[in-house]
Amino acid sequence: VTLEPFGCANLPLAIKAAGAIVEYLAQTQRGSLGELGSLNTYSTSGVMTLDSQTRRNLELFQGGRWANEGPSLLSTLDLTRTPMGGRLLRRWLGQPLLDVGGLSRRQDAVEFFHDALVTRERALSQLSRIGDMERALNRVRLGAAAPREVVGLKAGLQAAAELLGFFQQG
């Protein structure tokens, strides 16, 4: 058995970590092994790694000197409309890009939505119909989704398709 198709060919520590996780699941949660469908590797080479002290000093996620008072950068910037958008913004703030081209593309997207009021309002209207699709999909995959989660997932997928169509037209 090889993990090369998963991007682990030259990552011996990743292979060991994956093996340890599989072994742990085999010993503690035998029924969950069948749920493993894929392996994804993750690299921090394109992002700035910030330690907890730096995050605290920059007040990224907690404001104030003692981390309990005042606004944080996240609370100031977070106008996201979906749980997925909130998680993405948090990840972007906690791991800033090092690639100038990627930063420019993000800035261009912000500028586009800042300048295009009608487009922004239409997008926000569609986003308000989208629930936490990541979590709902995970619950469906695990066979633990409630009917209302499946219905919410359907509504979110329809709204996402309409949003995509809207951007493909413009």
Accessible surface in RSA format (square Angstrom, percent):
REM  Atomic radii and reference values for relative SASA: ProtOr
REM  Chains: A
REM  Algorithm: Lee & Richards
REM  Probe-radius: 1.40
REM  Slices: 20
REM RES _ NUM      All-atoms   Total-Side   Main-Chain    Non-polar    All polar
REM                ABS   REL    ABS   REL    ABS   REL    ABS   REL    ABS   REL
RES VAL A   1   198.65 130.7 113.18 102.5  85.47 206.0 124.82 108.5  73.83 200.2
RES THR A   2    81.65  58.1  67.38  68.3  14.27  34.0  64.86  87.1  16.79  25.4
RES LEU A   3    43.58  24.3  39.51  28.3   4.07  10.2  39.51  27.8   4.07  10.9
RES GLU A   4   111.35  63.9  98.34  74.4  13.02  31.0  17.69  34.2  93.66  76.5
RES PRO A   5   109.68  79.9  66.00  60.2  43.68 158.8  79.92  66.0  29.76 185.0
RES PHE A   6    75.84  37.9  64.43  39.9  11.41  29.7  70.82  42.9   5.02  14.4
RES GLY A   7    44.85  55.3   0.00   N/A  44.85  55.3  33.17  91.0  11.67  26.1
RES CYS A   8     0.84   0.6   0.76   0.9   0.07   0.2   0.07   0.2   0.76   0.8
RES ALA A   9    57.32  52.7  30.21  46.6  27.11  61.7  33.37  47.0  23.95  63.4
RES ASN A  10   134.89  93.0 112.75 109.0  22.15  53.3  34.24  82.4 100.66  97.3
RES LEU A  11    78.49  43.7  76.37  54.6   2.13   5.4  78.49  55.1   0.00   0.0
RES PRO A  12    87.84  64.0  84.63  77.1   3.21  11.7  87.14  71.9   0.70   4.4
RES LEU A  13   139.10  77.5 135.05  96.6   4.05  10.2 135.51  95.2   3.59   9.7
RES ALA A  14    34.18  31.4  22.28  34.4  11.91  27.1  29.20  41.1   4.99  13.2
RES ILE A  15    69.70  39.7  67.88  50.6   1.82   4.4  67.88  48.9   1.82   4.9
RES LYS A  16   144.21  70.4 131.92  80.9  12.29  29.3  87.22  78.5  56.99  60.7
RES ALA A  17    53.17  48.9  44.54  68.7   8.63  19.6  52.47  73.9   0.70   1.9
RES ALA A  18    14.13  13.0   9.04  13.9   5.10  11.6  13.29  18.7   0.84   2.2
RES GLY A  19    39.07  48.2   0.00   N/A  39.07  48.2  34.30  94.1   4.77  10.7
RES ALA A  20    63.52  58.4  49.57  76.5  13.95  31.7  57.76  81.3   5.76  15.3
RES ILE A  21   100.80  57.4  98.81  73.6   1.99   4.8 100.80  72.6   0.00   0.0
RES VAL A  22    68.70  45.2  68.70  62.2   0.00   0.0  68.70  59.7   0.00   0.0
RES GLU A  23    92.72  53.2  91.71  69.4   1.01   2.4  39.49  76.4  53.23  43.5
RES TYR A  24   126.06  58.9 121.93  69.4   4.13  10.7  89.51  67.3  36.54  45.0
RES LEU A  25    26.13  14.6  26.13  18.7   0.00   0.0  26.13  18.3   0.00   0.0
RES ALA A  26    29.10  26.8  27.05  41.7   2.05   4.7  27.51  38.7   1.59   4.2
RES GLN A  27   120.36  67.3  95.83  70.0  24.54  58.4  30.02  63.9  90.35  68.5
RES THR A  28    75.34  53.6  41.56  42.1  33.78  80.5  47.71  64.1  27.63  41.8
RES GLN A  29    88.31  49.4  79.76  58.3   8.55  20.4  31.45  67.0  56.86  43.1
RES ARG A  30   186.43  78.3 170.52  86.9  15.91  37.9  61.97  84.7 124.46  75.4
RES GLY A  31    70.94  87.5   0.00   N/A  70.94  87.5  45.78 125.6  25.16  56.3
RES SER A  32    33.15  28.0  27.01  36.0   6.14  14.1  29.65  63.1   3.50   4.9
RES LEU A  33    60.02  33.4  50.57  36.2   9.46  23.8  50.78  35.7   9.25  24.9
RES GLY A  34    74.49  91.9   0.00   N/A  74.49  91.9  42.36 116.2  32.13  72.0
RES GLU A  35    70.79  40.6  60.04  45.4  10.74  25.6  19.34  37.4  51.45  42.0
RES LEU A  36    88.73  49.4  65.60  46.9  23.13  58.1  67.41  47.3  21.32  57.4
RES GLY A  37    72.85  89.8   0.00   N/A  72.85  89.8  38.66 106.1  34.19  76.6
RES SER A  38    81.50  68.9  52.54  70.1  28.96  66.7  32.88  70.0  48.62  68.1
RES LEU A  39    53.58  29.8  46.21  33.1   7.37  18.5  48.30  33.9   5.28  14.2
RES ASN A  40   127.91  88.2 102.16  98.7  25.74  62.0  30.34  73.0  97.56  94.3
RES THR A  41    62.52  44.5  32.86  33.3  29.66  70.7  13.06  17.5  49.46  74.8
RES TYR A  42   149.78  69.9 115.57  65.8  34.22  89.0 115.20  86.6  34.58  42.6
RES SER A  43    79.55  67.2  53.98  72.0  25.57  58.9  46.74  99.5  32.81  46.0
RES THR A  44    59.89  42.6  52.16  52.9   7.73  18.4  22.36  30.0  37.53  56.7
RES SER A  45    97.23  82.2  65.85  87.9  31.38  72.3  53.52 114.0  43.71  61.2
RES GLY A  46    36.88  45.5   0.00   N/A  36.88  45.5  33.27  91.3   3.61   8.1
RES VAL A  47    27.11  17.8  23.01  20.8   4.10   9.9  23.01  20.0   4.10  11.1
RES MET A  48    86.03  44.6  83.35  55.2   2.68   6.4  65.47  55.7  20.56  27.2
RES THR A  49   105.75  75.2  78.62  79.7  27.13  64.6  70.45  94.6  35.30  53.4
RES LEU A  50    20.97  11.7  12.95   9.3   8.01  20.1  14.08   9.9   6.89  18.5
RES ASP A  51    89.78  62.9  76.55  76.2  13.23  31.3  44.64 105.1  45.13  45.0
RES SER A  52    75.48  63.8  67.10  89.5   8.39  19.3  39.86  84.9  35.63  49.9
RES GLN A  53    91.22  51.0  90.92  66.4   0.30   0.7  44.67  95.1  46.55  35.3
RES THR A  54    47.00  33.4  45.15  45.8   1.85   4.4  23.85  32.0  23.15  35.0
RES ARG A  55    74.03  31.1  72.40  36.9   1.63   3.9  20.90  28.6  53.13  32.2
RES ARG A  56   111.24  46.7 100.08  51.0  11.16  26.6  40.70  55.6  70.54  42.8
RES ASN A  57   104.82  72.3  74.57  72.1  30.25  72.9  28.01  67.4  76.81  74.2
RES LEU A  58   102.02  56.8  83.10  59.4  18.92  47.6  86.64  60.8  15.38  41.4
RES GLU A  59    63.40  36.4  63.16  47.8   0.24   0.6  12.00  23.2  51.40  42.0
RES LEU A  60     9.77   5.4   9.75   7.0   0.02   0.1   9.75   6.8   0.02   0.1
RES PHE A  61    39.57  19.8  19.80  12.3  19.77  51.5  19.80  12.0  19.77  56.6
RES GLN A  62   101.20  56.6  93.06  68.0   8.14  19.4  25.03  53.3  76.16  57.8
RES GLY A  63     5.09   6.3   0.00   N/A   5.09   6.3   0.00   0.0   5.09  11.4
RES GLY A  64    16.86  20.8   0.00   N/A  16.86  20.8  11.64  32.0   5.22  11.7
RES ARG A  65   191.35  80.3 164.60  83.9  26.75  63.7  56.37  77.0 134.98  81.8
RES TRP A  66   180.56  72.5 161.65  78.2  18.91  44.4 143.60  76.6  36.96  60.0
RES ALA A  67    29.58  27.2  16.63  25.7  12.96  29.5  17.05  24.0  12.53  33.2
RES ASN A  68   124.26  85.7  83.43  80.6  40.83  98.3  40.99  98.7  83.27  80.5
RES GLU A  69   100.17  57.5  92.79  70.2   7.38  17.6  35.74  69.1  64.43  52.6
RES GLY A  70    54.97  67.8   0.00   N/A  54.97  67.8  27.33  75.0  27.65  61.9
RES PRO A  71   101.23  73.8  85.37  77.8  15.86  57.7  92.46  76.3   8.77  54.5
RES SER A  72     7.43   6.3   4.74   6.3   2.68   6.2   3.46   7.4   3.97   5.6
RES LEU A  73    70.91  39.5  64.42  46.1   6.49  16.3  68.21  47.9   2.70   7.3
RES LEU A  74    25.25  14.1  25.25  18.1   0.00   0.0  25.25  17.7   0.00   0.0
RES SER A  75    71.68  60.6  42.68  57.0  29.00  66.8  48.17 102.6  23.50  32.9
RES THR A  76    89.44  63.6  63.58  64.5  25.86  61.6  61.98  83.2  27.46  41.5
RES LEU A  77    87.37  48.7  72.67  52.0  14.69  36.9  75.00  52.7  12.36  33.3
RES ASP A  78    55.29  38.7  37.30  37.1  18.00  42.6   8.25  19.4  47.05  46.9
RES LEU A  79   149.14  83.1 133.60  95.6  15.54  39.1 140.72  98.8   8.42  22.7
RES THR A  80    55.58  39.5  26.87  27.2  28.71  68.4  28.29  38.0  27.29  41.3
RES ARG A  81   124.90  52.4  97.08  49.5  27.82  66.2  25.59  35.0  99.30  60.2
RES THR A  82    15.17  10.8   8.95   9.1   6.22  14.8   3.87   5.2  11.30  17.1
RES PRO A  83    60.10  43.8  46.19  42.1  13.91  50.6  58.50  48.3   1.60   9.9
RES MET A  84    42.26  21.9  37.88  25.1   4.38  10.4  26.23  22.3  16.03  21.2
RES GLY A  85    21.18  26.1   0.00   N/A  21.18  26.1  19.36  53.1   1.83   4.1
RES GLY A  86    15.84  19.5   0.00   N/A  15.84  19.5  12.46  34.2   3.38   7.6
RES ARG A  87    68.45  28.7  63.19  32.2   5.25  12.5  54.11  73.9  14.34   8.7
RES LEU A  88    63.22  35.2  62.73  44.9   0.49   1.2  62.81  44.1   0.41   1.1
RES LEU A  89    31.78  17.7  30.48  21.8   1.31   3.3  31.31  22.0   0.47   1.3
RES ARG A  90   113.28  47.6 112.24  57.2   1.04   2.5  38.31  52.4  74.97  45.4
RES ARG A  91   127.57  53.6 118.58  60.4   8.99  21.4  49.62  67.8  77.94  47.2
RES TRP A  92    93.71  37.6  88.61  42.9   5.10  12.0  80.81  43.1  12.89  20.9
RES LEU A  93    27.58  15.4  23.75  17.0   3.82   9.6  25.50  17.9   2.07   5.6
RES GLY A  94     1.93   2.4   0.00   N/A   1.93   2.4   1.93   5.3   0.00   0.0
RES GLN A  95    39.95  22.3  37.41  27.3   2.54   6.0   7.03  15.0  32.92  25.0
RES PRO A  96    37.96  27.7  36.07  32.9   1.89   6.9  37.96  31.3   0.00   0.0
RES LEU A  97    38.22  21.3  33.16  23.7   5.07  12.7  33.16  23.3   5.07  13.6
RES LEU A  98    95.01  52.9  72.10  51.6  22.91  57.6  74.92  52.6  20.09  54.1
RES ASP A  99    77.31  54.2  69.05  68.7   8.26  19.5  33.53  78.9  43.78  43.7
RES VAL A 100   110.66  72.8 108.01  97.8   2.65   6.4 108.01  93.8   2.65   7.2
RES GLY A 101    30.31  37.4   0.00   N/A  30.31  37.4  25.51  70.0   4.81  10.8
RES GLY A 102     7.00   8.6   0.00   N/A   7.00   8.6   5.83  16.0   1.17   2.6
RES LEU A 103    68.10  37.9  68.10  48.7   0.00   0.0  68.10  47.8   0.00   0.0
RES SER A 104    45.84  38.7  45.23  60.4   0.62   1.4  23.71  50.5  22.13  31.0
RES ARG A 105   158.44  66.5 151.51  77.2   6.93  16.5  74.73 102.1  83.71  50.7
RES ARG A 106    57.82  24.3  52.79  26.9   5.03  12.0  32.57  44.5  25.25  15.3
RES GLN A 107   123.81  69.2 117.62  86.0   6.19  14.7  40.00  85.1  83.81  63.6
RES ASP A 108    84.83  59.4  80.75  80.4   4.08   9.7  26.67  62.8  58.16  58.0
RES ALA A 109    50.32  46.3  43.49  67.1   6.82  15.5  49.78  70.1   0.54   1.4
RES VAL A 110   106.38  70.0 100.92  91.4   5.46  13.1 105.29  91.5   1.09   3.0
RES GLU A 111   104.03  59.7  99.75  75.5   4.28  10.2  32.36  62.6  71.67  58.5
RES PHE A 112    98.61  49.3  91.56  56.7   7.05  18.3  98.41  59.7   0.20   0.6
RES PHE A 113    64.76  32.4  64.76  40.1   0.00   0.0  64.76  39.3   0.00   0.0
RES HIS A 114   134.81  73.7 120.14  83.5  14.67  37.5  87.54  90.2  47.27  55.0
RES ASP A 115   100.07  70.1  66.75  66.4  33.32  78.8  32.57  76.6  67.50  67.3
RES ALA A 116    26.13  24.0  18.10  27.9   8.03  18.3  26.13  36.8   0.00   0.0
RES LEU A 117   103.98  57.9 100.23  71.7   3.74   9.4 100.23  70.4   3.74  10.1
RES VAL A 118   113.00  74.4 108.75  98.4   4.25  10.2 111.08  96.5   1.92   5.2
RES THR A 119    28.04  19.9  27.57  28.0   0.47   1.1   3.49   4.7  24.55  37.1
RES ARG A 120    65.91  27.7  65.91  33.6   0.00   0.0  27.36  37.4  38.55  23.4
RES GLU A 121    91.27  52.4  87.21  66.0   4.06   9.7  37.86  73.2  53.41  43.6
RES ARG A 122   127.22  53.4 123.19  62.8   4.04   9.6  39.84  54.4  87.39  53.0
RES ALA A 123     5.50   5.1   5.50   8.5   0.00   0.0   5.50   7.8   0.00   0.0
RES LEU A 124    36.37  20.3  35.71  25.6   0.65   1.6  35.96  25.3   0.41   1.1
RES SER A 125    64.40  54.4  54.37  72.6  10.03  23.1  30.89  65.8  33.51  46.9
RES GLN A 126    35.51  19.9  35.51  26.0   0.00   0.0   4.44   9.5  31.07  23.6
RES LEU A 127    51.89  28.9  51.89  37.1   0.00   0.0  51.89  36.4   0.00   0.0
RES SER A 128    78.16  66.0  45.37  60.5  32.79  75.5  34.23  72.9  43.93  61.5
RES ARG A 129   100.21  42.1  81.91  41.8  18.30  43.6  54.22  74.1  45.99  27.9
RES ILE A 130    14.54   8.3   8.19   6.1   6.35  15.3   8.89   6.4   5.65  15.3
RES GLY A 131    38.13  47.0   0.00   N/A  38.13  47.0  35.16  96.5   2.97   6.7
RES ASP A 132    37.74  26.4  25.55  25.4  12.20  28.8  19.15  45.1  18.59  18.5
RES MET A 133    22.69  11.7  22.10  14.6   0.59   1.4  20.07  17.1   2.62   3.5
RES GLU A 134    86.28  49.5  81.30  61.5   4.99  11.9  35.94  69.5  50.34  41.1
RES ARG A 135   141.02  59.2 139.51  71.1   1.51   3.6  44.83  61.3  96.20  58.3
RES ALA A 136    12.86  11.8  10.39  16.0   2.47   5.6  12.04  17.0   0.82   2.2
RES LEU A 137    90.13  50.2  86.92  62.2   3.21   8.1  87.12  61.2   3.01   8.1
RES ASN A 138    67.96  46.9  67.96  65.7   0.00   0.0  14.32  34.5  53.64  51.8
RES ARG A 139    97.62  41.0  97.62  49.8   0.00   0.0  28.22  38.6  69.40  42.1
RES VAL A 140    64.60  42.5  52.07  47.1  12.53  30.2  53.79  46.7  10.82  29.3
RES ARG A 141   150.10  63.0 125.85  64.2  24.25  57.7  72.04  98.5  78.06  47.3
RES LEU A 142    94.50  52.6  71.52  51.2  22.98  57.8  72.49  50.9  22.01  59.2
RES GLY A 143    71.54  88.2   0.00   N/A  71.54  88.2  35.95  98.7  35.59  79.7
RES ALA A 144    49.87  45.9  33.35  51.5  16.52  37.6  43.39  61.1   6.48  17.2
RES ALA A 145    31.30  28.8   4.44   6.9  26.85  61.1   4.63   6.5  26.66  70.6
RES ALA A 146    32.91  30.3  27.56  42.5   5.35  12.2  32.91  46.3   0.00   0.0
RES PRO A 147   111.27  81.1 104.28  95.1   6.99  25.4 110.80  91.5   0.47   2.9
RES ARG A 148   186.15  78.2 172.21  87.8  13.94  33.2  72.68  99.3 113.47  68.8
RES GLU A 149    34.68  19.9  28.20  21.3   6.48  15.4  15.86  30.7  18.82  15.4
RES VAL A 150    74.18  48.8  73.32  66.4   0.85   2.1  73.32  63.7   0.85   2.3
RES VAL A 151   100.39  66.1  98.89  89.5   1.50   3.6  99.90  86.8   0.49   1.3
RES GLY A 152    35.14  43.3   0.00   N/A  35.14  43.3  32.56  89.4   2.58   5.8
RES LEU A 153    16.33   9.1  14.33  10.2   2.00   5.0  15.41  10.8   0.92   2.5
RES LYS A 154   126.98  61.9 122.88  75.4   4.10   9.8  69.45  62.5  57.53  61.3
RES ALA A 155    38.36  35.3  37.43  57.8   0.92   2.1  38.10  53.6   0.26   0.7
RES GLY A 156     0.00   0.0   0.00   N/A   0.00   0.0   0.00   0.0   0.00   0.0
RES LEU A 157    91.24  50.8  86.50  61.9   4.74  11.9  86.81  61.0   4.43  11.9
RES GLN A 158    87.14  48.7  81.97  59.9   5.17  12.3  31.28  66.6  55.86  42.4
RES ALA A 159     0.00   0.0   0.00   0.0   0.00   0.0   0.00   0.0   0.00   0.0
RES ALA A 160    36.91  33.9  31.89  49.2   5.01  11.4  32.94  46.4   3.97  10.5
RES ALA A 161    63.95  58.8  49.79  76.8  14.15  32.2  55.49  78.1   8.46  22.4
RES GLU A 162    87.56  50.3  74.55  56.4  13.00  31.0  42.43  82.1  45.13  36.8
RES LEU A 163    25.77  14.4  25.77  18.4   0.00   0.0  25.77  18.1   0.00   0.0
RES LEU A 164   106.71  59.4 103.28  73.9   3.44   8.6 106.06  74.5   0.65   1.8
RES GLY A 165    24.44  30.1   0.00   N/A  24.44  30.1  23.65  64.9   0.79   1.8
RES PHE A 166    30.60  15.3  25.74  15.9   4.86  12.6  27.44  16.6   3.16   9.0
RES PHE A 167    75.46  37.8  58.15  36.0  17.31  45.1  59.31  36.0  16.15  46.2
RES GLN A 168   134.88  75.4  99.20  72.5  35.68  85.0  42.77  91.0  92.11  69.9
RES GLN A 169   152.30  85.2 112.96  82.6  39.33  93.6  46.44  98.8 105.86  80.3
RES GLY A 170   101.02 124.6   0.00   N/A 101.02 124.6  53.56 147.0  47.46 106.3
END  Absolute sums over single chains surface
CHAIN  1 A    12495.4      10075.2       2420.2       7707.0       4788.4
END  Absolute sums over all chains
TOTAL         12495.4      10075.2       2420.2       7707.0       4788.4
